[in-house]
Amino acid sequence: MKIAIVDDDQTARKTLDEMLQLVGFETFVVESKFTNIEDLSQYVRENSEAVICDHILKFNGFANFNGADLIPSLYATKFPSILMTKYVDAISVSIRKNRDKIPVVLEREELADTDTIAEIVRKGIDTCLQEFQGRMSSTRRIHRTLINIDNITSDSGEEVVEVFVPSWNPYHVVRCPVSEIPEELLHTVKAHLNQKEEAWLIACVNTGAEKADDLYFTRFESAPELDENDGLA
């Protein structure tokens, strides 16, 4: 299989290129700079069969968008794509807004061992292919569930909501971009929070996710009034 490498760090992409070739993959290293997501998406699809893409792509003007912006475009064409990053915890919010269209996110260090890289890459590509055929893994499958909006704050200059998902982990707060929530629902949430009241919504969430960074939220809707005695209010 021919794998494209998209990375703004010349040294890093050369290292990954050498490692992938060492374990038997054919590679295509993207060297050109891009200002349009669709142009890079088409370029990758025309020259490879899958892609490993770094999240941060703006160094030295390599691109004016991030990997998490590119991969949804490839996802729409059912092109196997793996997002790679060194900063999963620090940039989880910027990835989460498109996480439903990013089947695989790997930390860069997971691709740094020649003994395991081939298996990890093949597994990642297979996850994508299975999802394209409608066979979502248990960690990616969404479920309609109640979520508790605890706070609205900012993260890296972006407004976010801090959310608890009781059906996943009632004690772990997760940050989600405010932009994901319809404006009329967000208005109601803010009104509740301003009154120091509980703010609840219903969303579709992949509650089988093993890590908070793998969670994504879609299809927000208003929640019914909760009974104070049901353990959720």
KOLNU-369219 format. One record per residue (C-alpha): residue number from 0; chain; x, y, z. Coordinates in steps of 0.05 Angstrom, whole numbers. Layout:
NUM/A/X/Y/Z
...
This chain:
0/A/0/0/0
1/A/24/70/-18
2/A/19/118/41
3/A/23/194/35
4/A/59/232/90
5/A/34/303/105
6/A/76/339/156
7/A/103/410/160
8/A/167/387/195
9/A/217/365/142
10/A/259/324/190
11/A/198/289/220
12/A/169/271/153
13/A/235/244/129
14/A/241/200/191
15/A/170/173/183
16/A/183/162/109
17/A/245/120/124
18/A/209/80/178
19/A/149/64/134
20/A/194/41/77
21/A/235/-1/125
22/A/173/-41/145
23/A/150/-51/74
24/A/104/7/55
25/A/111/49/-8
26/A/109/123/9
27/A/92/190/-22
28/A/119/250/15
29/A/81/315/5
30/A/132/371/-3
31/A/90/425/-35
32/A/55/480/4
33/A/-21/487/2
34/A/-71/541/18
35/A/-134/502/0
36/A/-159/440/35
37/A/-192/410/-26
38/A/-128/419/-68
39/A/-87/380/-18
40/A/-142/328/-10
41/A/-143/316/-85
42/A/-66/315/-89
43/A/-62/262/-35
44/A/-117/219/-66
45/A/-85/222/-135
46/A/-17/199/-110
47/A/-30/149/-54
48/A/-78/99/-24
49/A/-78/124/48
50/A/-48/182/87
51/A/-15/196/154
52/A/-24/270/168
53/A/4/312/225
54/A/-46/357/260
55/A/-5/422/261
56/A/12/440/189
57/A/24/515/192
58/A/99/517/205
59/A/138/553/151
60/A/74/565/112
61/A/66/492/94
62/A/-10/501/99
63/A/-59/551/128
64/A/-102/497/159
65/A/-92/438/206
66/A/-93/363/195
67/A/-160/358/233
68/A/-188/405/179
69/A/-160/363/121
70/A/-181/294/143
71/A/-257/306/141
72/A/-249/323/67
73/A/-214/256/56
74/A/-265/220/99
75/A/-321/245/54
76/A/-287/208/-4
77/A/-276/145/39
78/A/-200/154/36
79/A/-163/120/94
80/A/-132/174/137
81/A/-93/173/203
82/A/-84/238/242
83/A/-18/243/280
84/A/-1/292/335
85/A/49/305/391
86/A/-2/344/432
87/A/-65/302/441
88/A/-82/332/509
89/A/-65/403/491
90/A/-104/407/426
91/A/-161/358/438
92/A/-212/414/430
93/A/-188/434/361
94/A/-190/361/339
95/A/-256/345/374
96/A/-298/390/329
97/A/-285/343/271
98/A/-273/279/311
99/A/-334/244/282
100/A/-299/246/214
101/A/-230/227/241
102/A/-231/152/255
103/A/-159/146/279
104/A/-116/194/320
105/A/-46/170/340
106/A/7/203/383
107/A/70/212/343
108/A/109/168/391
109/A/64/110/372
110/A/96/113/303
111/A/167/116/328
112/A/180/41/338
113/A/198/-2/278
114/A/176/-64/315
115/A/104/-40/320
116/A/93/14/268
117/A/70/-33/212
118/A/17/-65/255
119/A/-7/2/282
120/A/-13/33/213
121/A/-48/-28/183
122/A/-97/-29/242
123/A/-111/45/233
124/A/-124/37/159
125/A/-169/-23/172
126/A/-208/18/223
127/A/-221/70/169
128/A/-241/19/117
129/A/-289/-16/165
130/A/-321/50/183
131/A/-330/68/110
132/A/-369/3/102
133/A/-414/22/160
134/A/-382/-23/211
135/A/-365/25/267
136/A/-322/0/323
137/A/-352/-2/393
138/A/-308/57/412
139/A/-334/99/354
140/A/-408/81/354
141/A/-453/137/378
142/A/-508/132/429
143/A/-562/183/447
144/A/-548/204/518
145/A/-557/259/569
146/A/-499/307/580
147/A/-490/359/635
148/A/-462/427/615
149/A/-422/449/676
150/A/-388/512/651
151/A/-372/555/591
152/A/-300/578/585
153/A/-246/586/532
154/A/-190/542/507
155/A/-135/569/461
156/A/-179/628/445
157/A/-240/586/428
158/A/-304/585/469
159/A/-318/516/497
160/A/-368/481/542
161/A/-344/436/598
162/A/-387/374/596
163/A/-400/313/640
164/A/-425/250/605
165/A/-455/207/660
166/A/-463/146/615
167/A/-388/149/599
168/A/-356/176/663
169/A/-397/219/711
170/A/-333/247/743
171/A/-291/267/683
172/A/-302/335/650
173/A/-294/339/575
174/A/-287/402/534
175/A/-327/412/470
176/A/-327/472/423
177/A/-388/517/434
178/A/-394/521/358
179/A/-419/449/357
180/A/-483/467/395
181/A/-542/499/358
182/A/-550/572/378
183/A/-620/565/407
184/A/-597/508/453
185/A/-535/546/473
186/A/-579/606/492
187/A/-619/561/538
188/A/-556/531/568
189/A/-527/600/583
190/A/-592/622/616
191/A/-591/562/662
192/A/-518/572/680
193/A/-529/646/693
194/A/-584/627/742
195/A/-537/576/775
196/A/-582/520/751
197/A/-566/452/723
198/A/-559/454/647
199/A/-573/389/610
200/A/-576/370/536
201/A/-583/306/497
202/A/-528/290/447
203/A/-503/231/407
204/A/-436/211/438
205/A/-390/152/427
206/A/-396/130/500
207/A/-354/67/486
208/A/-292/110/478
209/A/-234/89/522
210/A/-204/159/528
211/A/-233/229/535
212/A/-194/250/473
213/A/-232/200/431
214/A/-301/227/450
215/A/-342/266/400
216/A/-410/300/404
217/A/-463/306/350
218/A/-538/318/342
219/A/-551/362/403
220/A/-623/370/425
221/A/-660/397/486
222/A/-666/351/546
223/A/-731/338/585
224/A/-739/367/654
225/A/-703/320/702
226/A/-732/289/764
227/A/-692/310/825
228/A/-700/239/851
229/A/-675/201/790
230/A/-601/210/806
231/A/-587/254/746
232/A/-613/322/766
